[in-house]
Amino acid sequence: MEDMILYDRLQFAFTITFHYIFPQLTMGLSLIIVYFKGNFLRTQLDKYNVAAKFLMKIFAVNFTMGVITGIPMEFQFGTNWAKFSELTGSIIGQTLAMEGLFSFFLESSFLVLFIFGEKLMGQKLHFLTALLVFLGSWASGYFILATNAWMQHPVGYEILDNGKFVLENFSALFSNPWLLPAFLHNQMASLVTSSFVVASIGAFYILSKSHIEYGKLFLSTGVFFGVISSFLVAFPTGDWNAKNVAKYQPAAFAAMEGIFETEHAGAEIVLIGQPNMVEKKLDNKIAVPNVLSFLTYQDWNKQISGMDNFTEEQLPTNVPGLYYSYHIMVGLGTIFIAVMSLAFFFLWRKKLYYMKPLLWTIMVLAPFAYIANITGWYVAELGRQPYLVYGLLYTSDGISPTVSSGNTLFTLLGFIGLYFLLGILFLILVGKTIYKGPIAQNH
């Protein structure tokens, strides 16, 4: 039984981690494309139109890969998590269906029109297609986050005698206090990734002395969006999210912050430390007293419950994984704020294009934006464990009893091999698009 749960979770974790490489770029990139296309309408400068169409090619490759890797996850609800689907399907099925029916078709239909319909439609309608692609991609994220928000903080439900969850209040799904903070935080994090990718493309062009005009355009645009989004992902959206965890999942909050023992006169914020699950403490800890209490409650002396206030069953099942994921996310986010702020300062001083060390730093940091996004999702999902629906449905009660652990492991190995090939193909396609540059793509 434990092997079955482990392999089911590993398979879903692997497939969703690989899948989320792609939508985290498309959601942010769609906004930058709208920005370029809008600037073209305003100024009639052709470089903005070329930039928008160039980035839409990268968007299209990511969107296609997102669809390919997203479909197996839908099937896993029926194969690996059949009991979960049976018990909660009448609730999560609604938001997932809306994501597919409204968002996916909106995004995919107008993506095709944007790529192929510019001459037929004219520039104003072409801008509208870009705007609708953006709205579709963000609506998709909203419906997915609505599903996840219900699993994190279930609202508006009733449990029947047979154990099935039914929806009592449809509007409660979208007024869930967990939803808006999670959605805004996720979208800003996606914009951070997109900003670093666009800025790194610009830095690459400048450093390689190719497509210099577009290199400067992409770099300045990426830094502009990057400095805004990197601050917003921390405050207010990240702060709002953390306060929600403290309010609704206090055991997860204690674990992700590394609070083993309750401090009665205010909780410290841990900068560095390694969780020691045997002795129930942090090894080699560096912390600042009382700061966590102030950040969470605006009270330096407010008590925050440590893990000693919860039973073993109430605590997340993987405290070290949750703790490290959270601190990696926060640590990288802090670096992003520092680098983008420095880049913005030198952009304002008109010196950024000549600062090779900073351009290299922006290029190197682009993959770490993906890591920060993915570890952020790990924080949300590891924090919810041992539940699928927080406080109501255990993960062990949601698996498919008829699918053996051997079958799951076999298909997991198959996914690893297949996704490795897809990853290579993706890198080749995007790499060739970037190498050829926006001018080559336009003609």
Number of C-alpha atoms within 10 A of each C-alpha: 10 9 13 21 22 14 21 24 17 15 23 18 15 14 20 17 18 19 22 18 19 22 23 27 25 28 29 25 27 26 21 26 25 20 17 24 27 21 17 20 15 10 9 12 11 12 17 22 20 21 23 24 21 21 21 22 19 19 23 16 17 22 22 15 21 19 15 14 22 18 11 15 18 11 12 17 19 15 18 28 23 20 20 22 21 15 20 22 18 14 21 22 13 15 23 18 14 15 23 14 12 14 24 18 15 21 23 19 15 21 23 13 17 23 16 12 16 16 9 10 15 10 17 12 15 21 24 17 25 29 22 22 30 26 18 25 26 22 20 26 21 23 25 20 23 25 22 21 25 24 22 24 20 18 21 17 18 13 14 10 7 7 12 18 19 17 18 14 12 13 11 15 25 20 13 17 16 25 24 19 21 22 21 21 24 23 21 25 32 25 29 36 32 28 32 32 25 28 29 25 24 30 32 23 22 21 17 11 11 15 19 17 13 22 26 19 19 26 28 23 19 28 26 18 23 30 22 17 26 25 22 20 23 19 13 13 22 21 17 19 23 16 18 19 22 18 12 15 21 22 24 27 27 27 24 24 21 31 25 20 16 16 18 12 14 19 27 21 19 18 14 15 17 14 22 14 11 6 9 14 16 17 12 10 13 13 15 11 16 19 19 23 21 16 14 19 15 11 14 18 18 18 17 24 20 22 24 15 16 13 9 10 9 17 23 25 17 13 23 18 18 27 25 22 23 23 22 15 21 18 13 17 22 14 13 25 21 15 20 27 19 16 25 21 14 16 16 11 9 10 12 20 20 12 13 13 9 18 21 14 13 27 20 13 19 21 13 17 26 23 19 25 22 20 22 21 19 21 21 21 19 21 30 26 23 20 22 19 21 20 16 12 17 16 19 19 15 22 23 21 17 9 15 16 18 12 13 22 18 12 13 19 12 12 17 15 12 11 18 13 11 15 14 10 13 17 12 12 16 15 13 11 18 20 15 12 19 21 13 13 14 11 6
